[in-house]
Amino acid sequence: MSTKITQDEINKVVWKACDTFRGVVDPSQYKDYILTMLFLKYVSDVNRSKYTEYLERYEGDEERAMRAMRRERFQVPETSSFYYLYDNRNAVNIGELIDIALVDLENANREKLNSEDGSGIFRNISFNSSNLGEVKDRNVRLKTLLEDFADEKLQFDESHLDNNDVIGDAYMFLIEHFASDAGKKAGEFFTPKEVSTLLAKLTKSKPGSRICDPTCGSGSLLIKAGREVGSDNFSLYGQELNGSTWALAMMNMLLHGFDSAVIRWGDTLRNPKLKDGDALMKFDTVVANPPFSLEKWGADEAPNDQYNRFWRGVPPKSKGDWAFISHMLEVANEHGKVGVVIPHGVLFRGASEGKIRQQTVEENLLEAVIGLPANLFYGTGIPAAIAIFNKAKKGDDVLFIDASREFENGKNQNRLRDADIEHIVSTYRAFAEGKLSQGVVEEKYAYVATRKEIEENDYNLNIPRYVDTYEEEAEINIVAVQQEIDTLETELVEVQAKMKKYLKELGM
């Protein structure tokens, strides 16, 4: 093919491939099959292209070409190649052949495709599963899937791609659409791209930064934060509790070229795995969209936490929001910045949460609180907020932004527009640079509160306490309203008279 394949073209083809499973398997399940096949096709195409290149370079010497291939990014055994599976698409045991191919691919790339405990990224998926229907139906679906990915537009080597991010972005495109289809089940693995973009811009990392997401889901927020650096000089770290979602994140990193990203599988609160020796690893930037008000997060174990993350107080058993924030604050280094998506209750709930919140304010860690529109997130219509903490904060003031009314209204879900994101970010950056005075910054939108004001409000951070969004109701002109009523009554009498006339003419 002479022309490059664009992002839109690839997105359309891979989304069409999903038709194979629609109506048969729940989107929360079939996403694993589609995304795994996309990954397999990618590594197969890259390796086939490289092998062809080496054969040409070494004038057909297959032995030299194979030696060179051993130094390549991925090792793809012959029976693990997409093309081997495609050639065997009519086999009665095609599901089993795909499963074997994936295991062999993991074994050939242990450092890249396995967790530190040896678990492979394909461990939670089987193409030979009864979830795909009875054997005959399953074989038809798998054959169709292989044929869909054999489309000539899906050539994933660099020579056919519009740019190097195309495949990774196609992967993110699919994840986002699966999240939309999956509804409530989606919140665990995907943060809407506009929210990820906003959070990445608010916490913008400098070159050389270590960036961490302790509840990384499929890794989209982490990738956005990395891209915001503006260079390749950064490192990505994440941890994810759900095994299937951890696998998505691993593939996401590899498809975006972040081979050195460290993504751990496990419970961040009970068993943090990003460590330097026996101590928690420290980061320049920590971002997260943790589960809202998580129950049974590990409150019983928290008082004896070996890393002393909960010294400010232990959050309630039924609400783990401040547990995640506490962890994030402890893993941020001495100049680190923390950006976290939270439910509004985090800003005003009392008891132990109130004491922790007070402590963070008194430490002068809290920098900004930003209220977001409702219905931005998959699976929930409740409005959320973003809290920014900064260990190198300048001054004692706190910025409050009410951005809840600036969004594009969608059929199923609202979204932040570029202008909405820019409004928030420019206001925040002006504050961070010391350009905003205390008090009202922008009517019904932004307010700079002093430490004393927050103290007088008993450390309640509820945004309406600081940003006045009250809209006065328009005065009602009683005389004008009565005149309108009189006019309507006169018109009604006339219409009724005409109706009687028409009915009489019709003999009714």
DRENLUMLO-759184 format. One record per residue (C-alpha): residue number from 1; residue in one letter; x, y, z. Coordinates in Angstrom, 1 decimal, m for minus. Layout:
<recs>
   k r     px     py     pz
 NUM A      X      Y      Z
...
</recs>
This chain:
<recs>
   k r     px     py     pz
   1 M    0.0    0.0    0.0
   2 S    1.4    3.4   m0.9
   3 T   m0.8    5.6    1.3
   4 K   m0.4    5.7    5.1
   5 I   m3.2    4.5    7.3
   6 T   m4.8    7.2    9.3
   7 Q   m6.1    7.0   12.9
   8 D   m9.7    7.2   11.8
   9 E   m9.3    4.4    9.3
  10 I   m7.9    2.0   11.9
  11 N  m10.5    3.1   14.5
  12 K  m13.3    2.2   12.1
  13 V  m11.9   m1.2   11.1
  14 V  m11.2   m2.3   14.7
  15 W  m14.6   m1.1   15.9
  16 K  m16.3   m3.0   13.2
  17 A  m14.5   m6.1   14.4
  18 C  m16.4   m5.8   17.6
  19 D  m19.6   m6.8   15.7
  20 T  m18.4  m10.4   16.0
  21 F  m19.2  m10.4   19.7
  22 R  m22.0   m7.9   20.1
  23 G  m25.2   m9.5   21.4
  24 V  m23.3  m12.6   22.4
  25 V  m20.8  m11.4   25.0
  26 D  m21.0   m8.5   27.4
  27 P  m18.8   m5.5   26.4
  28 S  m17.0   m5.7   29.7
  29 Q  m15.9   m9.2   28.6
  30 Y  m15.4   m9.0   24.9
  31 K  m13.1   m6.0   25.2
  32 D  m10.4   m8.4   26.4
  33 Y  m10.7  m10.5   23.2
  34 I  m10.6   m7.5   20.8
  35 L   m7.8   m5.7   22.6
  36 T   m5.7   m8.9   22.9
  37 M   m6.1   m9.6   19.2
  38 L   m5.1   m6.0   18.4
  39 F   m2.0   m6.5   20.5
  40 L   m1.1   m9.8   18.8
  41 K   m1.6   m8.3   15.3
  42 Y    0.7   m5.4   16.2
  43 V    3.6   m7.5   17.5
  44 S    3.2   m9.9   14.6
  45 D    3.2   m7.1   12.0
  46 V    6.2   m5.4   13.5
  47 N    8.2   m8.6   13.7
  48 R    7.3   m9.6   10.1
  49 S    8.3   m6.2    8.8
  50 K   11.7   m6.4   10.7
  51 Y   12.4   m9.9    9.4
  52 T   11.8   m8.8    5.8
  53 E   14.1   m5.8    6.4
  54 Y   16.9   m8.0    7.8
  55 L   16.5  m10.5    4.9
  56 E   17.0   m7.6    2.4
  57 R   19.9   m6.2    4.4
  58 Y   21.7   m9.6    4.5
  59 E   20.8  m10.6    1.0
  60 G   18.5  m13.5    1.9
  61 D   20.7  m15.0    4.6
  62 E   18.0  m16.4    6.9
  63 E   20.4  m17.4    9.7
  64 R   21.8  m13.9   10.0
  65 A   18.3  m12.4    9.8
  66 M   17.1  m14.7   12.6
  67 R   20.1  m13.8   14.8
  68 A   19.3  m10.1   14.3
  69 M   15.6  m10.8   15.2
  70 R   16.7  m12.0   18.6
  71 R   17.7   m8.4   19.5
  72 E   14.3   m7.0   18.5
  73 R   11.8   m5.5   20.9
  74 F    9.4   m8.5   20.8
  75 Q   10.1  m12.2   20.2
  76 V    7.3  m13.9   18.3
  77 P    7.4  m17.7   18.0
  78 E    6.2  m18.9   14.6
  79 T    3.1  m20.5   16.1
  80 S    2.3  m17.3   18.1
  81 S    2.1  m15.2   15.0
  82 F   m1.2  m13.8   14.0
  83 Y   m0.6  m15.0   10.5
  84 Y   m0.1  m18.6   11.7
  85 L   m3.4  m18.4   13.4
  86 Y   m5.0  m16.8   10.4
  87 D   m3.8  m19.7    8.2
  88 N   m5.3  m22.1   10.7
  89 R   m8.6  m20.2   11.1
  90 N  m10.7  m23.2    9.9
  91 A   m9.2  m25.5   12.5
  92 V  m11.7  m27.2   14.8
  93 N   m9.5  m26.3   17.8
  94 I   m8.8  m22.7   16.8
  95 G   m9.6  m21.4   20.2
  96 E   m7.1  m23.7   21.8
  97 L   m4.5  m22.7   19.2
  98 I   m4.9  m19.0   20.1
  99 D   m4.6  m19.8   23.8
 100 I   m1.3  m21.8   23.2
 101 A    0.0  m18.9   21.0
 102 L   m0.6  m16.4   23.7
 103 V    1.1  m18.5   26.4
 104 D    4.2  m19.1   24.1
 105 L    4.3  m15.3   23.4
 106 E    4.4  m14.6   27.1
 107 N    7.1  m17.1   27.7
 108 A    9.2  m15.7   24.9
 109 N    8.9  m12.1   26.3
 110 R    8.9  m12.7   30.1
 111 E   10.3   m9.3   31.1
 112 K    7.7   m7.4   29.1
 113 L    4.6   m9.6   29.3
 114 N    4.7  m10.8   32.9
 115 S    4.2   m9.3   36.4
 116 E    7.0   m9.5   38.9
 117 D    5.4  m12.6   40.4
 118 G    5.4  m14.3   37.0
 119 S    1.8  m13.9   36.0
 120 G    1.3  m13.3   32.3
 121 I   m0.9  m10.5   30.8
 122 F   m3.1  m13.1   29.1
 123 R   m3.8  m15.2   32.2
 124 N   m7.3  m14.0   32.5
 125 I   m8.4  m14.6   29.0
 126 S   m9.2  m17.8   27.0
 127 F  m10.3  m17.9   23.4
 128 N  m11.4  m21.5   24.1
 129 S  m13.9  m20.4   26.7
 130 S  m17.6  m21.4   26.7
 131 N  m18.3  m17.7   27.1
 132 L  m17.9  m17.4   23.4
 133 G  m20.7  m20.0   22.8
 134 E  m20.7  m23.7   21.9
 135 V  m17.8  m25.1   19.9
 136 K  m19.3  m24.7   16.5
 137 D  m20.5  m21.1   17.1
 138 R  m17.2  m20.2   18.9
 139 N  m15.1  m21.4   15.9
 140 V  m17.2  m19.3   13.5
 141 R  m16.7  m16.2   15.7
 142 L  m13.0  m16.7   16.1
 143 K  m12.6  m17.3   12.3
 144 T  m14.5  m14.0   11.7
 145 L  m12.4  m12.2   14.2
 146 L   m9.2  m13.3   12.5
 147 E  m10.5  m12.3    9.1
 148 D  m11.5   m8.9   10.5
 149 F   m8.0   m8.3   11.7
 150 A   m6.5   m9.5    8.4
 151 D   m8.0   m6.5    6.7
 152 E   m5.4   m4.8    4.5
 153 K   m6.0   m1.5    6.3
 154 L   m4.7   m3.1    9.5
 155 Q   m1.0   m3.2    8.6
 156 F    0.6   m2.2   11.9
 157 D    4.3   m1.9   10.9
 158 E    5.7    1.7   10.8
 159 S    5.9    1.9    7.1
 160 H    2.1    1.7    6.8
 161 L    1.2    4.0    9.7
 162 D    0.4    7.7    9.6
 163 N    2.4    8.2   12.9
 164 N    3.9    6.1   15.7
 165 D    1.0    6.7   18.1
 166 V   m1.7    5.3   15.8
 167 I   m1.9    1.8   17.3
 168 G   m1.7    3.0   20.9
 169 D   m4.4    5.6   20.2
 170 A   m6.6    3.0   18.5
 171 Y   m6.2    0.9   21.6
 172 M   m7.4    3.9   23.7
 173 F  m10.2    4.5   21.3
 174 L  m11.4    1.0   21.8
 175 I  m11.1    1.2   25.6
 176 E  m13.1    4.4   25.7
 177 H  m15.9    2.9   23.6
 178 F  m15.9   m0.3   25.6
 179 A  m16.2    1.8   28.7
 180 S  m19.2    3.7   27.2
 181 D  m20.9    0.4   26.2
 182 A  m20.2   m1.2   29.6
 183 G  m21.9    1.5   31.6
 184 K  m21.5    1.1   35.3
 185 K  m18.9   m1.6   35.1
 186 A  m16.6    0.8   33.2
 187 G  m15.6    3.1   36.0
 188 E  m13.0    0.7   37.2
 189 F  m10.8    0.8   34.2
 190 F  m11.2    4.1   32.3
 191 T  m11.1    7.8   33.0
 192 P  m12.7    9.9   30.2
 193 K  m10.0   11.4   28.0
 194 E  m11.0   15.0   28.7
 195 V  m10.7   14.5   32.4
 196 S   m7.4   12.8   32.0
 197 T   m6.2   15.7   29.8
 198 L   m7.3   18.2   32.4
 199 L   m5.6   16.4   35.3
 200 A   m2.4   16.0   33.3
 201 K   m2.3   19.7   32.5
 202 L   m3.1   20.7   36.1
 203 T   m0.2   18.6   37.3
 204 K    2.1   19.2   34.3
 205 S    5.4   17.4   35.0
 206 K    8.8   18.7   34.2
 207 P   11.3   16.7   32.0
 208 G   13.0   14.0   34.1
 209 S   10.0   13.5   36.3
 210 R    8.8   10.2   37.9
 211 I    5.1   10.0   37.3
 212 C    2.8    7.6   39.2
 213 D   m0.8    6.6   39.2
 214 P   m1.5    4.2   42.1
 215 T   m4.9    3.2   40.8
 216 C   m4.0    3.3   37.1
 217 G   m6.8    1.3   35.5
 218 S   m6.0    0.8   31.8
 219 G   m3.3    3.4   32.1
 220 S   m4.9    6.2   30.0
 221 L   m4.4    8.9   32.7
 222 L   m0.8    7.9   33.2
 223 I   m0.1    8.1   29.5
 224 K   m1.7   11.6   29.3
 225 A    0.4   12.8   32.2
 226 G    3.5   11.5   30.4
 227 R    2.6   13.2   27.1
 228 E    2.1   16.5   28.9
 229 V    5.8   16.6   29.7
 230 G    6.6   17.6   26.1
 231 S    9.6   15.4   25.8
 232 D   10.6   11.7   26.2
 233 N   12.5   12.4   29.4
 234 F   10.1   10.9   32.0
 235 S    9.3    7.6   33.6
 236 L    5.9    6.0   34.3
 237 Y    4.8    3.9   37.3
 238 G    1.4    2.5   38.1
 239 Q   m0.4   m0.1   40.2
 240 E   m3.7   m1.7   39.5
 241 L   m5.8   m4.1   41.7
 242 N   m7.9   m5.8   39.0
 243 G   m5.9   m8.5   37.1
 244 S   m7.7   m8.0   33.8
 245 T   m7.4   m4.3   33.9
 246 W   m3.7   m4.6   34.9
 247 A   m3.2   m6.6   31.7
 248 L   m4.9   m3.8   29.7
 249 A   m2.6   m1.3   31.2
 250 M    0.5   m3.4   30.3
 251 M   m0.6   m3.7   26.7
 252 N   m1.5    0.0   26.5
 253 M    2.0    1.0   27.7
 254 L    3.7   m1.3   25.1
 255 L    1.5   m0.2   22.2
 256 H    2.4    3.4   23.0
 257 G    6.1    2.6   23.1
 258 F    6.5    2.9   26.9
 259 D    8.3   m0.4   27.3
 260 S   10.1    0.8   30.4
 261 A    6.9    1.7   32.3
 262 V    6.6   m0.2   35.6
 263 I    3.0   m1.4   36.1
 264 R    2.4   m3.5   39.2
 265 W   m0.5   m5.7   40.0
 266 G   m1.9   m5.6   43.5
 267 D   m3.8   m3.6   46.1
 268 T   m2.2   m0.2   46.6
 269 L   m3.6    0.4   50.0
 270 R   m3.0   m3.1   51.5
 271 N    0.1   m4.0   49.5
 272 P    1.9   m1.1   47.7
 273 K    4.4   m2.6   45.3
 274 L    6.2    0.5   44.0
 275 K    9.1    0.5   46.4
 276 D   12.8    1.4   46.7
 277 G   14.0   m1.4   48.9
 278 D   11.8   m1.5   52.0
 279 A   10.6    2.1   51.6
 280 L    7.9    3.5   49.3
 281 M    9.1    4.9   46.0
 282 K    8.8    8.7   45.8
 283 F    7.5   10.6   42.7
 284 D    7.5   14.1   41.3
 285 T    3.9   13.8   40.1
 286 V    1.1   11.5   41.5
 287 V   m2.3   11.4   39.7
 288 A   m5.3    9.2   40.2
 289 N   m9.0    8.6   39.7
 290 P   m9.5    6.2   42.6
 291 P  m12.7    4.3   43.2
 292 F  m15.2    6.6   44.9
 293 S  m15.9    6.0   48.5
 294 L  m14.5    2.4   48.4
 295 E  m15.9    0.1   51.1
 296 K  m13.7   m2.4   52.9
 297 W  m10.5   m0.7   51.8
 298 G   m8.4   m2.0   54.7
 299 A   m9.2    0.3   57.6
 300 D   m8.6   m2.4   60.2
 301 E   m5.0   m2.8   59.0
 302 A   m4.3    0.9   58.5
 303 P   m3.2    1.8   62.1
 304 N   m0.4   m0.7   61.8
 305 D    0.6    0.3   58.3
 306 Q    4.4   m0.4   58.0
 307 Y    4.8    2.7   55.9
 308 N    2.9    5.0   58.3
 309 R    0.8    6.4   55.5
 310 F   m2.2    7.2   57.7
 311 W   m0.5    9.2   60.5
 312 R   m3.0   12.1   59.8
 313 G   m5.8    9.8   60.7
 314 V   m7.6    6.6   59.6
 315 P  m10.5    7.2   57.2
 316 P  m13.8    5.4   57.9
 317 K  m14.2    1.8   57.0
 318 S  m16.9    2.5   54.4
 319 K  m15.2    5.4   52.6
 320 G  m11.6    5.0   51.3
 321 D  m11.3    8.3   49.6
 322 W   m8.9    9.9   52.1
 323 A   m7.0    6.6   52.3
 324 F   m6.0    6.9   48.6
 325 I   m5.2   10.6   49.1
 326 S   m3.1    9.8   52.1
 327 H   m1.1    7.3   50.1
 328 M   m0.6    9.7   47.3
 329 L    0.7   12.5   49.6
 330 E    3.1   10.1   51.2
 331 V    4.6    8.9   47.9
 332 A    5.0   12.5   46.5
 333 N    8.6   13.7   47.0
 334 E    9.5   17.0   48.8
 335 H    8.5   19.1   45.7
 336 G    5.9   16.7   44.4
 337 K    2.4   17.5   43.1
 338 V   m0.7   15.4   43.6
 339 G   m3.9   15.6   41.5
 340 V   m6.8   13.4   42.4
 341 V  m10.5   13.0   41.2
 342 I  m12.8   12.9   44.2
 343 P  m16.5   12.8   45.1
 344 H  m17.7   16.1   46.7
 345 G  m18.2   14.4   50.0
 346 V  m14.5   14.4   50.5
 347 L  m14.6   18.2   50.8
 348 F  m17.0   18.4   53.7
 349 R  m17.6   15.1   55.5
 350 G  m16.8   15.2   59.2
 351 A  m15.4   12.9   61.8
 352 S  m12.0   11.4   60.9
 353 E  m12.2   12.7   57.3
 354 G  m12.6   16.2   58.7
 355 K   m9.5   15.9   60.9
 356 I   m7.4   14.6   58.0
 357 R   m8.7   17.4   55.7
 358 Q   m7.8   20.0   58.4
 359 Q   m4.3   18.5   58.7
 360 T   m3.6   18.8   55.0
 361 V   m4.8   22.5   55.0
 362 E   m2.6   23.2   58.1
 363 E    0.4   21.6   56.4
 364 N   m0.3   24.0   53.5
 365 L   m0.5   21.1   51.0
 366 L   m3.9   21.9   49.4
 367 E   m3.5   24.2   46.4
 368 A   m6.8   24.0   44.5
 369 V  m10.3   22.5   44.5
 370 I  m12.1   22.3   41.1
 371 G  m15.7   21.3   40.8
 372 L  m16.6   19.5   37.6
 373 P  m19.9   19.1   35.6
 374 A  m22.2   16.2   36.4
 375 N  m22.4   13.1   34.2
 376 L  m18.8   13.2   33.0
 377 F  m17.8    9.7   34.1
 378 Y  m19.0    6.3   32.9
 379 G  m21.4    4.6   35.1
 380 T  m22.3    7.5   37.4
 381 G  m24.1   10.8   36.9
 382 I  m22.8   12.4   40.1
 383 P  m20.6   15.4   39.8
 384 A  m17.0   15.0   40.9
 385 A  m14.2   17.4   41.8
 386 I  m10.4   17.6   41.4
 387 A   m8.2   18.3   44.4
 388 I   m4.6   19.5   43.7
 389 F   m2.0   19.2   46.5
 390 N    1.5   20.7   46.2
 391 K    4.4   20.1   48.5
 392 A    6.2   23.1   46.9
 393 K    3.2   25.4   47.1
 394 K    3.8   29.2   47.1
 395 G    1.7   31.1   49.6
 396 D   m1.0   30.0   52.0
 397 D   m4.1   30.6   49.8
 398 V   m6.3   28.0   48.1
 399 L   m8.0   28.4   44.7
 400 F  m11.6   27.3   44.3
 401 I  m13.1   26.9   40.9
 402 D  m16.7   26.0   40.1
 403 A  m16.5   24.7   36.5
 404 S  m19.8   22.7   36.8
 405 R  m21.7   24.8   34.3
 406 E  m19.2   24.7   31.4
 407 F  m19.5   21.6   29.3
 408 E  m21.0   20.1   26.2
 409 N  m24.3   18.3   26.8
 410 G  m24.2   14.8   25.4
 411 K  m27.0   12.3   24.8
 412 N  m25.6    9.8   27.3
 413 Q  m22.7   11.6   28.8
 414 N  m21.5   15.2   29.1
 415 R  m17.9   16.1   28.1
 416 L  m15.5   18.9   28.7
 417 R  m14.7   21.0   25.6
 418 D  m11.2   22.3   24.8
 419 A  m12.3   25.8   25.9
 420 D  m13.6   24.5   29.2
 421 I  m10.3   22.8   29.9
 422 E   m8.4   25.9   28.9
 423 H  m10.5   28.1   31.2
 424 I   m9.8   25.9   34.2
 425 V   m6.1   25.4   33.4
 426 S   m5.4   29.1   32.7
 427 T   m7.1   30.2   35.9
 428 Y   m5.1   27.6   37.9
 429 R   m1.8   28.5   36.4
 430 A   m2.4   32.2   37.0
 431 F   m3.0   31.4   40.7
 432 A    0.1   29.1   40.9
 433 E    2.2   31.9   39.5
 434 G    0.9   34.3   42.1
 435 K   m1.1   36.5   39.7
 436 L   m4.5   36.3   41.4
 437 S   m5.6   38.4   44.3
 438 Q   m7.5   37.1   47.3
 439 G  m11.3   37.0   47.0
 440 V  m13.4   36.9   43.9
 441 V  m11.3   36.1   40.8
 442 E  m14.2   35.6   38.4
 443 E  m17.8   36.0   39.3
 444 K  m19.6   32.7   39.8
 445 Y  m16.5   30.8   38.7
 446 A  m13.3   31.3   40.8
 447 Y  m12.3   32.5   44.3
 448 V   m9.0   32.6   46.2
 449 A   m9.6   31.8   49.8
 450 T   m7.2   32.6   52.7
 451 R   m6.1   30.0   55.2
 452 K   m8.1   32.1   57.8
 453 E  m11.3   31.9   55.7
 454 I  m11.0   28.1   55.5
 455 E  m10.4   27.9   59.2
 456 E  m13.5   30.0   59.9
 457 N  m15.4   27.5   57.8
 458 D  m14.2   24.7   60.0
 459 Y  m12.0   23.4   57.2
 460 N  m15.1   22.7   55.1
 461 L  m14.0   22.9   51.5
 462 N  m17.4   22.7   49.8
 463 I  m17.1   24.9   46.8
 464 P  m20.3   26.9   47.2
 465 R  m18.9   28.2   50.5
 466 Y  m16.4   30.1   48.5
 467 V  m17.7   30.5   45.0
 468 D  m21.1   32.3   45.0
 469 T  m23.1   30.9   42.0
 470 Y  m26.5   32.2   43.2
 471 E  m28.6   33.4   40.4
 472 E  m31.3   36.0   41.2
 473 E  m34.7   35.2   39.8
 474 A  m36.0   37.8   37.4
 475 E  m38.6   40.1   38.9
 476 I  m42.1   39.2   37.8
 477 N  m44.2   42.1   36.3
 478 I  m47.6   41.3   37.7
 479 V  m49.4   43.9   35.5
 480 A  m47.8   42.5   32.3
 481 V  m48.6   38.9   33.3
 482 Q  m52.3   39.8   33.9
 483 Q  m52.4   41.6   30.5
 484 E  m51.1   38.5   28.8
 485 I  m53.6   36.3   30.6
 486 D  m56.5   38.7   29.5
 487 T  m55.2   38.5   25.9
 488 L  m55.1   34.7   25.9
 489 E  m58.6   34.5   27.4
 490 T  m59.9   36.7   24.6
 491 E  m58.2   34.6   22.0
 492 L  m59.6   31.5   23.5
 493 V  m63.1   32.8   23.3
 494 E  m62.6   33.6   19.6
 495 V  m61.2   30.1   18.9
 496 Q  m64.1   28.4   20.7
 497 A  m66.6   30.4   18.6
 498 K  m64.8   29.4   15.4
 499 M  m64.9   25.7   16.5
 500 K  m68.6   25.8   17.1
 501 K  m69.2   27.3   13.7
 502 Y  m67.0   24.5   12.0
 503 L  m68.8   21.8   14.0
 504 K  m72.2   23.1   13.0
 505 E  m71.2   23.2    9.3
 506 L  m70.1   19.5    9.6
 507 G  m73.4   18.6   11.2
 508 M  m71.9   17.7   14.5
</recs>
